[in-house]
Amino acid sequence: MLSETSASAPVLTESLLQRLDVPGPRYTSYPTADRFVEAFGPAEYRQALEQRAQGATVGGTPPLSLYVHIPFCEAVCYFCACNKVVTRHHDRAGEYLDALEAEIALHVAVLGTGKAVSQLHLGGGSPTFLSDAEIERLMAALRRGFRIAPGAELSIEVDPRTVTGQRLAHLASLGFNRLSFGVQDFDPAVQHAVHRVQSFESVRDLVLGARSLGFESLNVDLIYGLPLQRPETFARTVERVGELRPDRIALYAYAHLPQRFKPQRRIDPAELPAPADRVRMLGGAIQGFLGFGYTYIGMDHFALPGDSLAAAKRQGRLHRNFQGYSTQPDCDLIGLGVSAIGRMGATYSQNAKTLPEYYDAVRQGHFAVARGIALTRDDLVRRAVIMALMCQGRVEFESIELAHLVSMRDYFAAELAALQPLVDMGLVEIDPDGIQVTPRGWYFVRGVAMVFDRHLQADRTRERFSRII
């Protein structure tokens, strides 16, 4: 059990954690990506881009966010559910950069050159699979097509096994100001079980090097529920992360779905921790990070009080996009690269998931969008409610009603009734003006948001999602 140590550390019993440990979406979008359809393709995406371009000529548009997916990895991590290409042939990167440059040109042809970008994220795979020269080439192509706004967040995911202090210095010289280190677990037995071996000392040295180079924010990714993990061994990993003191921590629950993700078939199910142990690992990690002075941001994210994400949480300025919680206001997101997801206006889109399909599209001068969705009026109002819950922990009835011309108590009568069990558990409060997630309920906010997910409630097919605990 987590003891009541502060206002930000409500009592969480193991029985409560177990009761609410069900699969559910992470709500980096609504509708979620599993709802995208092939009927939304390149033509529909171009139309959404053209609508943005037309809006810019009328009264201006907010800055863009860019996501670039680099799929390559030198070795497979058995837990991985990302779209990736495992190869040691680094010469494959050149062909991929050619395609990215062509895709950038397609966007610039519609939007115009030099549109402002306030957020850029390189993910994967392993972006640091690219050489220094290749990352420099990619950044040059992005800067030719877009204008990186002053104070923009430029982040990159870093595999500690593929970088050195010198490489970090090169990333800083290219304008990157945020790093995310993939750690998962520091226990050697767990690392061998998931085929990702990296010492604590090597990560520590990189963190110290990044600090000396002046990076604004450092993030560490952890996963609980991996093979051979036990509450006591994961507690040591939590302690070591506390020693590193990154600005942000992402603590993800492992979702074992070998039928969907081939690398996971190499994991022995008998070695996975029991559900009760998973709950103890989560509870211990929450208690540990709060004890180290971190603020619980929401879902599985923590930040030091001085980090911009923690400030946004305090000030009610949190937002969510496909990279998770963000300080950036809602803005259009262009996804570049194989399988990349974007948001343009009231649409979502995803590029082709295989390299041959992606290459074929851009070489023919077409956008690589393979599927997506245009949001309905119902999707828009539900997205507003779900994002308010996920980001602010409160839904103001009046703001939803004025923006979407609905009566909350009438439109969501069934959902408000369905919230009653969560009210009884002390996770949610419903008052005349809105819905309030309690400090205790903030740890289960995905479960609260799921009540308003029409698509999820319609089919109840949830096993494709990770568990919310």
Beta strands, then each sheet from edge to edge (+ up, - down):
strand 1: 64-70
strand 2: 72-73
strand 3: 85-86
strand 4: 115-124
strand 5: 146-158
strand 6: 178-184
strand 7: 217-224
strand 8: 248-253
strand 9: 295-298
strand 10: 301-303
strand 11: 319-321
strand 12: 324-326
strand 13: 333-336
strand 14: 341-344
strand 15: 347-351
strand 16: 369-374
strand 17: 394-396
strand 18: 428-431
strand 19: 434-437
sheet 1: 9+ 10- 8+ 7+ 6+ 5+ 4+ 1+ 13+
sheet 2: 2+ 3+
sheet 3: 11+ 12-
sheet 4: 14+ 15- 16+
sheet 5: 17+ 19- 18+
end
